[in-house]
Amino acid sequence: MSSFEYLKTAIRQQGHTLQQVADASGMTKGYLSQLLNAKIKSPSAQKLEALHRFLGLAFPRREKTVGVVFGKFYPLHTGHIYLIQRACSQVDELHIIMGHDEPRDRQLFENSAMSQQPTVSDRLRWLLQTFKYQKNIRIHAFNEEGMEPYPHGWDVWSRGITAFMAEKGIEPGCVYTSEEMDAPQYRQHLGIETVVIDPQRSFMNISGAQIRQNPFRYWEYIPTEVKPFFVRTVAILGGESSGKSIMVNKLANIFNTSSAWEYGRDYVFSHLGGDEMALQYSDYDKIALGHAQYIDFAVKYANRVTFIDTDFVTTQAFCKKYEGREHPFVQALIDEYRFDLVILLENNVPWVADGLRSLGSASDRKEFQELLIKMLNENQIKYEHISEESYDERFLRCVELVRNMLENGN
């Protein structure tokens, strides 16, 4: 006798009554009940087909093929993606199980050249975003803490992963891996057939360890959804007419990358008719939020590094100068957005009126610069002070600072 549990599940999940299903499938409720409970030895193929059609199920039924891929994805790279794409094209349903172990992962970070440690959520997001349009791929996170790290501890790990898959209802018929030496272990400890994909890395010759040690050298192997994590951010600060915008443009051109313009200037034009004298306290959170969106966009499309015209400390300094108090939302973004390199341009180049500037006197410029430095120090933000008066010398000094950051920090 055949089992029709999957039909019962479909009926229950779709919220139908037995009478509704029977009427739609051309059978009596009694016949349907006996069929679902495997009491009919030779059910009508016509009725079965009608029943499957109503429930939106394939007929004749074919057993679903299920595969699984295990990995740390620390970070996700194009080698992983190649393996996953090959695997998901060979099964009806592919489960990606991302293992995480806080002490092990911290050690990997400490032994790397990465500027920040990816969280479990970061790694899950990379996978979810990369494969969000492939409906036959499922993503899971499995806590491996307390298990002896790879390549040891297969007994403990296999018991843990077997229980995890049982809990999630994952019944794989095949494991997919690029590690040839792991195949016998999967077969022995999990009792699951294992397929090795491109063990020689002939198509994608890359590893997570290589990227952890030098992400910019292997930039082409880092997926689109992962690159923003590694992008270095450089903020160019200074008072009015200190050359920030021109410097950002020059640097973005030289390093062939993206940049984020100062949102405050756009806001003044779009909301205040082009006159910053109409600014009020309630505008500063909107300016800060708009600038954050500009920064996020620039980071997403950056080539290793991106350049930011003005930071949130500067926005807060203007708020304090004009409104006499700081804005808590702006402060929250100061705390949230910490840039890899902050360059402060001295106000010692000619002031240029552009219709939006109001701090043109020497005393006003000096006072604002001192306020900016004070607030940078209060927020414990390290910065490089550029005091050269020549525009070319300033440019060369900024290029040197950025190159040193990228080369020394990989």
TORKOL-4160 file (C-alpha; in steps of 0.2 Angstrom, whole numbers, padded with zeros to 4 digits, m for minus):
410
<pt num="1" X="0000" Y="0000" Z="0000"/>
<pt num="2" X="0006" Y="0018" Z="m0004"/>
<pt num="3" X="0008" Y="0031" Z="0009"/>
<pt num="4" X="m0002" Y="0047" Z="0006"/>
<pt num="5" X="0004" Y="0057" Z="0021"/>
<pt num="6" X="0010" Y="0071" Z="0009"/>
<pt num="7" X="m0008" Y="0073" Z="0003"/>
<pt num="8" X="m0015" Y="0075" Z="0021"/>
<pt num="9" X="m0001" Y="0088" Z="0024"/>
<pt num="10" X="m0006" Y="0097" Z="0008"/>
<pt num="11" X="m0024" Y="0097" Z="0012"/>
<pt num="12" X="m0020" Y="0103" Z="0030"/>
<pt num="13" X="m0008" Y="0117" Z="0025"/>
<pt num="14" X="m0020" Y="0123" Z="0012"/>
<pt num="15" X="m0035" Y="0124" Z="0024"/>
<pt num="16" X="m0047" Y="0113" Z="0014"/>
<pt num="17" X="m0060" Y="0102" Z="0021"/>
<pt num="18" X="m0061" Y="0084" Z="0016"/>
<pt num="19" X="m0078" Y="0088" Z="0008"/>
<pt num="20" X="m0071" Y="0102" Z="m0002"/>
<pt num="21" X="m0057" Y="0091" Z="m0009"/>
<pt num="22" X="m0068" Y="0077" Z="m0013"/>
<pt num="23" X="m0080" Y="0088" Z="m0023"/>
<pt num="24" X="m0066" Y="0096" Z="m0032"/>
<pt num="25" X="m0058" Y="0079" Z="m0036"/>
<pt num="26" X="m0074" Y="0070" Z="m0042"/>
<pt num="27" X="m0075" Y="0057" Z="m0028"/>
<pt num="28" X="m0085" Y="0055" Z="m0012"/>
<pt num="29" X="m0079" Y="0060" Z="0005"/>
<pt num="30" X="m0079" Y="0042" Z="0010"/>
<pt num="31" X="m0068" Y="0037" Z="m0004"/>
<pt num="32" X="m0056" Y="0051" Z="m0001"/>
<pt num="33" X="m0054" Y="0046" Z="0017"/>
<pt num="34" X="m0051" Y="0028" Z="0013"/>
<pt num="35" X="m0038" Y="0033" Z="0000"/>
<pt num="36" X="m0029" Y="0045" Z="0012"/>
<pt num="37" X="m0028" Y="0031" Z="0025"/>
<pt num="38" X="m0021" Y="0019" Z="0012"/>
<pt num="39" X="m0036" Y="0008" Z="0013"/>
<pt num="40" X="m0039" Y="0007" Z="m0006"/>
<pt num="41" X="m0027" Y="m0005" Z="m0014"/>
<pt num="42" X="m0029" Y="0001" Z="m0032"/>
<pt num="43" X="m0035" Y="0019" Z="m0032"/>
<pt num="44" X="m0041" Y="0026" Z="m0048"/>
<pt num="45" X="m0027" Y="0035" Z="m0058"/>
<pt num="46" X="m0040" Y="0047" Z="m0064"/>
<pt num="47" X="m0046" Y="0052" Z="m0047"/>
<pt num="48" X="m0028" Y="0053" Z="m0040"/>
<pt num="49" X="m0023" Y="0064" Z="m0055"/>
<pt num="50" X="m0038" Y="0076" Z="m0051"/>
<pt num="51" X="m0034" Y="0076" Z="m0033"/>
<pt num="52" X="m0016" Y="0081" Z="m0036"/>
<pt num="53" X="m0021" Y="0094" Z="m0049"/>
<pt num="54" X="m0033" Y="0102" Z="m0036"/>
<pt num="55" X="m0019" Y="0102" Z="m0023"/>
<pt num="56" X="m0006" Y="0109" Z="m0035"/>
<pt num="57" X="0005" Y="0094" Z="m0034"/>
<pt num="58" X="0014" Y="0085" Z="m0047"/>
<pt num="59" X="0007" Y="0068" Z="m0054"/>
<pt num="60" X="0013" Y="0055" Z="m0055"/>
<pt num="61" X="0022" Y="0058" Z="m0039"/>
<pt num="62" X="0041" Y="0058" Z="m0039"/>
<pt num="63" X="0052" Y="0057" Z="m0024"/>
<pt num="64" X="0060" Y="0073" Z="m0020"/>
<pt num="65" X="0079" Y="0073" Z="m0021"/>
<pt num="66" X="0088" Y="0083" Z="m0007"/>
<pt num="67" X="0106" Y="0088" Z="m0005"/>
<pt num="68" X="0116" Y="0097" Z="0008"/>
<pt num="69" X="0131" Y="0108" Z="0008"/>
<pt num="70" X="0141" Y="0111" Z="0025"/>
<pt num="71" X="0153" Y="0126" Z="0027"/>
<pt num="72" X="0158" Y="0141" Z="0038"/>
<pt num="73" X="0157" Y="0153" Z="0024"/>
<pt num="74" X="0170" Y="0164" Z="0033"/>
<pt num="75" X="0168" Y="0173" Z="0022"/>
<pt num="76" X="0157" Y="0167" Z="0008"/>
<pt num="77" X="0166" Y="0167" Z="m0009"/>
<pt num="78" X="0164" Y="0163" Z="m0027"/>
<pt num="79" X="0171" Y="0146" Z="m0024"/>
<pt num="80" X="0157" Y="0142" Z="m0012"/>
<pt num="81" X="0144" Y="0149" Z="m0024"/>
<pt num="82" X="0151" Y="0138" Z="m0038"/>
<pt num="83" X="0149" Y="0123" Z="m0027"/>
<pt num="84" X="0131" Y="0128" Z="m0022"/>
<pt num="85" X="0126" Y="0132" Z="m0040"/>
<pt num="86" X="0132" Y="0115" Z="m0046"/>
<pt num="87" X="0124" Y="0106" Z="m0031"/>
<pt num="88" X="0107" Y="0115" Z="m0033"/>
<pt num="89" X="0106" Y="0110" Z="m0051"/>
<pt num="90" X="0107" Y="0092" Z="m0047"/>
<pt num="91" X="0093" Y="0091" Z="m0033"/>
<pt num="92" X="0075" Y="0097" Z="m0031"/>
<pt num="93" X="0080" Y="0105" Z="m0014"/>
<pt num="94" X="0097" Y="0110" Z="m0007"/>
<pt num="95" X="0100" Y="0114" Z="0011"/>
<pt num="96" X="0115" Y="0125" Z="0015"/>
<pt num="97" X="0120" Y="0123" Z="0033"/>
<pt num="98" X="0132" Y="0136" Z="0040"/>
<pt num="99" X="0142" Y="0131" Z="0055"/>
<pt num="100" X="0147" Y="0144" Z="0068"/>
<pt num="101" X="0158" Y="0143" Z="0084"/>
<pt num="102" X="0161" Y="0159" Z="0093"/>
<pt num="103" X="0179" Y="0154" Z="0100"/>
<pt num="104" X="0184" Y="0147" Z="0084"/>
<pt num="105" X="0177" Y="0161" Z="0073"/>
<pt num="106" X="0186" Y="0174" Z="0084"/>
<pt num="107" X="0202" Y="0165" Z="0082"/>
<pt num="108" X="0200" Y="0165" Z="0064"/>
<pt num="109" X="0197" Y="0184" Z="0064"/>
<pt num="110" X="0212" Y="0187" Z="0076"/>
<pt num="111" X="0223" Y="0177" Z="0064"/>
<pt num="112" X="0217" Y="0187" Z="0049"/>
<pt num="113" X="0220" Y="0204" Z="0041"/>
<pt num="114" X="0201" Y="0208" Z="0041"/>
<pt num="115" X="0197" Y="0225" Z="0049"/>
<pt num="116" X="0181" Y="0218" Z="0058"/>
<pt num="117" X="0174" Y="0202" Z="0063"/>
<pt num="118" X="0159" Y="0195" Z="0053"/>
<pt num="119" X="0145" Y="0190" Z="0064"/>
<pt num="120" X="0134" Y="0175" Z="0062"/>
<pt num="121" X="0120" Y="0187" Z="0056"/>
<pt num="122" X="0133" Y="0194" Z="0043"/>
<pt num="123" X="0137" Y="0177" Z="0036"/>
<pt num="124" X="0118" Y="0172" Z="0036"/>
<pt num="125" X="0114" Y="0188" Z="0027"/>
<pt num="126" X="0127" Y="0185" Z="0013"/>
<pt num="127" X="0120" Y="0168" Z="0010"/>
<pt num="128" X="0102" Y="0173" Z="0011"/>
<pt num="129" X="0104" Y="0188" Z="m0001"/>
<pt num="130" X="0115" Y="0179" Z="m0013"/>
<pt num="131" X="0103" Y="0165" Z="m0016"/>
<pt num="132" X="0086" Y="0174" Z="m0012"/>
<pt num="133" X="0080" Y="0171" Z="m0030"/>
<pt num="134" X="0083" Y="0152" Z="m0030"/>
<pt num="135" X="0068" Y="0145" Z="m0021"/>
<pt num="136" X="0075" Y="0127" Z="m0020"/>
<pt num="137" X="0089" Y="0133" Z="m0008"/>
<pt num="138" X="0086" Y="0133" Z="0011"/>
<pt num="139" X="0099" Y="0142" Z="0023"/>
<pt num="140" X="0102" Y="0136" Z="0041"/>
<pt num="141" X="0114" Y="0140" Z="0055"/>
<pt num="142" X="0121" Y="0126" Z="0066"/>
<pt num="143" X="0130" Y="0130" Z="0082"/>
<pt num="144" X="0146" Y="0120" Z="0082"/>
<pt num="145" X="0153" Y="0127" Z="0099"/>
<pt num="146" X="0160" Y="0114" Z="0110"/>
<pt num="147" X="0164" Y="0102" Z="0096"/>
<pt num="148" X="0183" Y="0099" Z="0092"/>
<pt num="149" X="0187" Y="0110" Z="0077"/>
<pt num="150" X="0189" Y="0103" Z="0059"/>
<pt num="151" X="0197" Y="0092" Z="0053"/>
<pt num="152" X="0195" Y="0083" Z="0070"/>
<pt num="153" X="0180" Y="0078" Z="0080"/>
<pt num="154" X="0170" Y="0070" Z="0066"/>
<pt num="155" X="0161" Y="0058" Z="0079"/>
<pt num="156" X="0154" Y="0072" Z="0089"/>
<pt num="157" X="0150" Y="0084" Z="0075"/>
<pt num="158" X="0141" Y="0070" Z="0065"/>
<pt num="159" X="0130" Y="0066" Z="0080"/>
<pt num="160" X="0126" Y="0085" Z="0082"/>
<pt num="161" X="0122" Y="0088" Z="0064"/>
<pt num="162" X="0112" Y="0072" Z="0062"/>
<pt num="163" X="0101" Y="0078" Z="0076"/>
<pt num="164" X="0100" Y="0095" Z="0069"/>
<pt num="165" X="0094" Y="0089" Z="0052"/>
<pt num="166" X="0081" Y="0078" Z="0060"/>
<pt num="167" X="0074" Y="0092" Z="0070"/>
<pt num="168" X="0073" Y="0103" Z="0054"/>
<pt num="169" X="0066" Y="0089" Z="0044"/>
<pt num="170" X="0081" Y="0088" Z="0032"/>
<pt num="171" X="0083" Y="0071" Z="0024"/>
<pt num="172" X="0098" Y="0073" Z="0012"/>
<pt num="173" X="0102" Y="0059" Z="m0001"/>
<pt num="174" X="0118" Y="0068" Z="m0005"/>
<pt num="175" X="0132" Y="0079" Z="0002"/>
<pt num="176" X="0141" Y="0091" Z="m0009"/>
<pt num="177" X="0158" Y="0096" Z="m0006"/>
<pt num="178" X="0174" Y="0103" Z="m0014"/>
<pt num="179" X="0185" Y="0095" Z="m0001"/>
<pt num="180" X="0190" Y="0078" Z="m0008"/>
<pt num="181" X="0197" Y="0072" Z="0009"/>
<pt num="182" X="0180" Y="0075" Z="0018"/>
<pt num="183" X="0170" Y="0064" Z="0006"/>
<pt num="184" X="0175" Y="0047" Z="0015"/>
<pt num="185" X="0171" Y="0055" Z="0032"/>
<pt num="186" X="0154" Y="0061" Z="0026"/>
<pt num="187" X="0150" Y="0043" Z="0020"/>
<pt num="188" X="0157" Y="0035" Z="0036"/>
<pt num="189" X="0149" Y="0046" Z="0049"/>
<pt num="190" X="0133" Y="0052" Z="0041"/>
<pt num="191" X="0130" Y="0037" Z="0029"/>
<pt num="192" X="0126" Y="0049" Z="0015"/>
<pt num="193" X="0132" Y="0048" Z="m0003"/>
<pt num="194" X="0145" Y="0062" Z="m0006"/>
<pt num="195" X="0148" Y="0071" Z="m0022"/>
<pt num="196" X="0165" Y="0080" Z="m0024"/>
<pt num="197" X="0164" Y="0096" Z="m0035"/>
<pt num="198" X="0179" Y="0103" Z="m0043"/>
<pt num="199" X="0192" Y="0097" Z="m0029"/>
<pt num="200" X="0206" Y="0104" Z="m0039"/>
<pt num="201" X="0199" Y="0122" Z="m0039"/>
<pt num="202" X="0201" Y="0122" Z="m0058"/>
<pt num="203" X="0186" Y="0134" Z="m0060"/>
<pt num="204" X="0187" Y="0145" Z="m0044"/>
<pt num="205" X="0204" Y="0144" Z="m0037"/>
<pt num="206" X="0201" Y="0152" Z="m0020"/>
<pt num="207" X="0199" Y="0149" Z="m0002"/>
<pt num="208" X="0192" Y="0158" Z="0013"/>
<pt num="209" X="0209" Y="0158" Z="0021"/>
<pt num="210" X="0216" Y="0168" Z="0006"/>
<pt num="211" X="0203" Y="0181" Z="0007"/>
<pt num="212" X="0204" Y="0183" Z="0026"/>
<pt num="213" X="0223" Y="0186" Z="0024"/>
<pt num="214" X="0221" Y="0198" Z="0010"/>
<pt num="215" X="0204" Y="0203" Z="0004"/>
<pt num="216" X="0209" Y="0216" Z="m0008"/>
<pt num="217" X="0221" Y="0205" Z="m0017"/>
<pt num="218" X="0207" Y="0192" Z="m0020"/>
<pt num="219" X="0193" Y="0206" Z="m0023"/>
<pt num="220" X="0187" Y="0197" Z="m0039"/>
<pt num="221" X="0182" Y="0182" Z="m0029"/>
<pt num="222" X="0172" Y="0191" Z="m0016"/>
<pt num="223" X="0153" Y="0191" Z="m0020"/>
<pt num="224" X="0143" Y="0207" Z="m0023"/>
<pt num="225" X="0134" Y="0205" Z="m0006"/>
<pt num="226" X="0150" Y="0202" Z="0004"/>
<pt num="227" X="0161" Y="0216" Z="m0004"/>
<pt num="228" X="0153" Y="0230" Z="0007"/>
<pt num="229" X="0159" Y="0221" Z="0022"/>
<pt num="230" X="0177" Y="0223" Z="0017"/>
<pt num="231" X="0176" Y="0241" Z="0010"/>
<pt num="232" X="0186" Y="0254" Z="0018"/>
<pt num="233" X="0178" Y="0271" Z="0022"/>
<pt num="234" X="0188" Y="0287" Z="0021"/>
<pt num="235" X="0179" Y="0303" Z="0028"/>
<pt num="236" X="0186" Y="0320" Z="0022"/>
<pt num="237" X="0181" Y="0334" Z="0035"/>
<pt num="238" X="0184" Y="0352" Z="0037"/>
<pt num="239" X="0175" Y="0368" Z="0038"/>
<pt num="240" X="0167" Y="0378" Z="0024"/>
<pt num="241" X="0177" Y="0380" Z="0009"/>
<pt num="242" X="0191" Y="0369" Z="0015"/>
<pt num="243" X="0191" Y="0359" Z="m0001"/>
<pt num="244" X="0182" Y="0344" Z="0005"/>
<pt num="245" X="0171" Y="0341" Z="m0010"/>
<pt num="246" X="0185" Y="0343" Z="m0023"/>
<pt num="247" X="0196" Y="0332" Z="m0013"/>
<pt num="248" X="0183" Y="0318" Z="m0012"/>
<pt num="249" X="0180" Y="0319" Z="m0031"/>
<pt num="250" X="0199" Y="0318" Z="m0034"/>
<pt num="251" X="0202" Y="0303" Z="m0023"/>
<pt num="252" X="0187" Y="0294" Z="m0030"/>
<pt num="253" X="0193" Y="0296" Z="m0047"/>
<pt num="254" X="0211" Y="0291" Z="m0043"/>
<pt num="255" X="0205" Y="0275" Z="m0034"/>
<pt num="256" X="0192" Y="0272" Z="m0047"/>
<pt num="257" X="0178" Y="0270" Z="m0034"/>
<pt num="258" X="0162" Y="0278" Z="m0027"/>
<pt num="259" X="0159" Y="0293" Z="m0016"/>
<pt num="260" X="0146" Y="0300" Z="m0005"/>
<pt num="261" X="0142" Y="0319" Z="m0007"/>
<pt num="262" X="0137" Y="0330" Z="0007"/>
<pt num="263" X="0119" Y="0327" Z="0009"/>
<pt num="264" X="0116" Y="0343" Z="0019"/>
<pt num="265" X="0120" Y="0354" Z="0003"/>
<pt num="266" X="0106" Y="0344" Z="m0007"/>
<pt num="267" X="0094" Y="0346" Z="0008"/>
<pt num="268" X="0096" Y="0365" Z="0008"/>
<pt num="269" X="0092" Y="0366" Z="m0010"/>
<pt num="270" X="0078" Y="0353" Z="m0010"/>
<pt num="271" X="0069" Y="0359" Z="0007"/>
<pt num="272" X="0075" Y="0376" Z="0011"/>
<pt num="273" X="0075" Y="0385" Z="m0006"/>
<pt num="274" X="0094" Y="0386" Z="m0007"/>
<pt num="275" X="0097" Y="0396" Z="0009"/>
<pt num="276" X="0104" Y="0387" Z="0024"/>
<pt num="277" X="0099" Y="0402" Z="0036"/>
<pt num="278" X="0081" Y="0393" Z="0036"/>
<pt num="279" X="0089" Y="0378" Z="0044"/>
<pt num="280" X="0081" Y="0373" Z="0061"/>
<pt num="281" X="0084" Y="0360" Z="0074"/>
<pt num="282" X="0071" Y="0348" Z="0067"/>
<pt num="283" X="0081" Y="0347" Z="0050"/>
<pt num="284" X="0097" Y="0340" Z="0057"/>
<pt num="285" X="0090" Y="0322" Z="0060"/>
<pt num="286" X="0084" Y="0322" Z="0042"/>
<pt num="287" X="0101" Y="0328" Z="0035"/>
<pt num="288" X="0110" Y="0315" Z="0045"/>
<pt num="289" X="0098" Y="0301" Z="0039"/>
<pt num="290" X="0100" Y="0307" Z="0021"/>
<pt num="291" X="0119" Y="0307" Z="0023"/>
<pt num="292" X="0118" Y="0289" Z="0030"/>
<pt num="293" X="0109" Y="0283" Z="0015"/>
<pt num="294" X="0122" Y="0292" Z="0003"/>
<pt num="295" X="0136" Y="0283" Z="0013"/>
<pt num="296" X="0127" Y="0266" Z="0012"/>
<pt num="297" X="0125" Y="0268" Z="m0007"/>
<pt num="298" X="0143" Y="0272" Z="m0009"/>
<pt num="299" X="0149" Y="0258" Z="0001"/>
<pt num="300" X="0138" Y="0245" Z="m0008"/>
<pt num="301" X="0146" Y="0250" Z="m0025"/>
<pt num="302" X="0163" Y="0254" Z="m0020"/>
<pt num="303" X="0179" Y="0247" Z="m0027"/>
<pt num="304" X="0189" Y="0242" Z="m0011"/>
<pt num="305" X="0187" Y="0260" Z="m0003"/>
<pt num="306" X="0175" Y="0274" Z="m0004"/>
<pt num="307" X="0176" Y="0292" Z="0000"/>
<pt num="308" X="0164" Y="0302" Z="0011"/>
<pt num="309" X="0162" Y="0321" Z="0010"/>
<pt num="310" X="0159" Y="0326" Z="0028"/>
<pt num="311" X="0154" Y="0315" Z="0043"/>
<pt num="312" X="0141" Y="0316" Z="0057"/>
<pt num="313" X="0153" Y="0325" Z="0069"/>
<pt num="314" X="0153" Y="0339" Z="0057"/>
<pt num="315" X="0134" Y="0339" Z="0056"/>
<pt num="316" X="0133" Y="0339" Z="0075"/>
<pt num="317" X="0146" Y="0354" Z="0075"/>
<pt num="318" X="0134" Y="0364" Z="0064"/>
<pt num="319" X="0119" Y="0360" Z="0074"/>
<pt num="320" X="0128" Y="0365" Z="0090"/>
<pt num="321" X="0134" Y="0381" Z="0082"/>
<pt num="322" X="0118" Y="0387" Z="0075"/>
<pt num="323" X="0105" Y="0379" Z="0087"/>
<pt num="324" X="0116" Y="0380" Z="0103"/>
<pt num="325" X="0113" Y="0361" Z="0107"/>
<pt num="326" X="0117" Y="0344" Z="0100"/>
<pt num="327" X="0105" Y="0332" Z="0092"/>
<pt num="328" X="0103" Y="0314" Z="0099"/>
<pt num="329" X="0099" Y="0306" Z="0083"/>
<pt num="330" X="0115" Y="0314" Z="0075"/>
<pt num="331" X="0125" Y="0307" Z="0090"/>
<pt num="332" X="0118" Y="0290" Z="0087"/>
<pt num="333" X="0124" Y="0290" Z="0069"/>
<pt num="334" X="0141" Y="0297" Z="0075"/>
<pt num="335" X="0142" Y="0281" Z="0086"/>
<pt num="336" X="0136" Y="0270" Z="0072"/>
<pt num="337" X="0146" Y="0275" Z="0058"/>
<pt num="338" X="0165" Y="0274" Z="0062"/>
<pt num="339" X="0176" Y="0277" Z="0047"/>
<pt num="340" X="0192" Y="0268" Z="0044"/>
<pt num="341" X="0201" Y="0284" Z="0040"/>
<pt num="342" X="0196" Y="0302" Z="0045"/>
<pt num="343" X="0206" Y="0316" Z="0036"/>
<pt num="344" X="0203" Y="0334" Z="0043"/>
<pt num="345" X="0208" Y="0348" Z="0031"/>
<pt num="346" X="0214" Y="0364" Z="0039"/>
<pt num="347" X="0205" Y="0380" Z="0035"/>
<pt num="348" X="0220" Y="0388" Z="0027"/>
<pt num="349" X="0215" Y="0389" Z="0009"/>
<pt num="350" X="0205" Y="0404" Z="0002"/>
<pt num="351" X="0187" Y="0405" Z="0006"/>
<pt num="352" X="0175" Y="0404" Z="m0009"/>
<pt num="353" X="0157" Y="0410" Z="m0008"/>
<pt num="354" X="0145" Y="0399" Z="m0016"/>
<pt num="355" X="0128" Y="0405" Z="m0009"/>
<pt num="356" X="0127" Y="0392" Z="0004"/>
<pt num="357" X="0142" Y="0397" Z="0015"/>
<pt num="358" X="0141" Y="0409" Z="0030"/>
<pt num="359" X="0157" Y="0406" Z="0040"/>
<pt num="360" X="0169" Y="0416" Z="0029"/>
<pt num="361" X="0178" Y="0427" Z="0041"/>
<pt num="362" X="0195" Y="0421" Z="0048"/>
<pt num="363" X="0188" Y="0421" Z="0066"/>
<pt num="364" X="0173" Y="0411" Z="0061"/>
<pt num="365" X="0183" Y="0398" Z="0052"/>
<pt num="366" X="0195" Y="0396" Z="0066"/>
<pt num="367" X="0181" Y="0395" Z="0079"/>
<pt num="368" X="0172" Y="0381" Z="0069"/>
<pt num="369" X="0188" Y="0372" Z="0066"/>
<pt num="370" X="0192" Y="0372" Z="0084"/>
<pt num="371" X="0174" Y="0366" Z="0088"/>
<pt num="372" X="0176" Y="0352" Z="0076"/>
<pt num="373" X="0192" Y="0346" Z="0083"/>
<pt num="374" X="0185" Y="0347" Z="0101"/>
<pt num="375" X="0170" Y="0336" Z="0096"/>
<pt num="376" X="0181" Y="0323" Z="0087"/>
<pt num="377" X="0192" Y="0321" Z="0102"/>
<pt num="378" X="0176" Y="0320" Z="0113"/>
<pt num="379" X="0170" Y="0306" Z="0102"/>
<pt num="380" X="0187" Y="0297" Z="0103"/>
<pt num="381" X="0189" Y="0298" Z="0084"/>
<pt num="382" X="0207" Y="0298" Z="0078"/>
<pt num="383" X="0210" Y="0309" Z="0063"/>
<pt num="384" X="0224" Y="0314" Z="0051"/>
<pt num="385" X="0227" Y="0333" Z="0051"/>
<pt num="386" X="0231" Y="0340" Z="0033"/>
<pt num="387" X="0238" Y="0357" Z="0035"/>
<pt num="388" X="0248" Y="0360" Z="0019"/>
<pt num="389" X="0242" Y="0376" Z="0010"/>
<pt num="390" X="0245" Y="0369" Z="m0007"/>
<pt num="391" X="0231" Y="0360" Z="m0015"/>
<pt num="392" X="0243" Y="0348" Z="m0024"/>
<pt num="393" X="0252" Y="0345" Z="m0008"/>
<pt num="394" X="0236" Y="0341" Z="0001"/>
<pt num="395" X="0230" Y="0329" Z="m0013"/>
<pt num="396" X="0247" Y="0320" Z="m0013"/>
<pt num="397" X="0246" Y="0318" Z="0006"/>
<pt num="398" X="0229" Y="0311" Z="0006"/>
<pt num="399" X="0233" Y="0299" Z="m0008"/>
<pt num="400" X="0248" Y="0293" Z="0003"/>
<pt num="401" X="0237" Y="0291" Z="0018"/>
<pt num="402" X="0224" Y="0281" Z="0008"/>
<pt num="403" X="0237" Y="0270" Z="0000"/>
<pt num="404" X="0246" Y="0266" Z="0017"/>
<pt num="405" X="0229" Y="0261" Z="0024"/>
<pt num="406" X="0225" Y="0249" Z="0010"/>
<pt num="407" X="0242" Y="0242" Z="0010"/>
<pt num="408" X="0246" Y="0240" Z="0028"/>
<pt num="409" X="0228" Y="0234" Z="0032"/>
<pt num="410" X="0226" Y="0224" Z="0017"/>
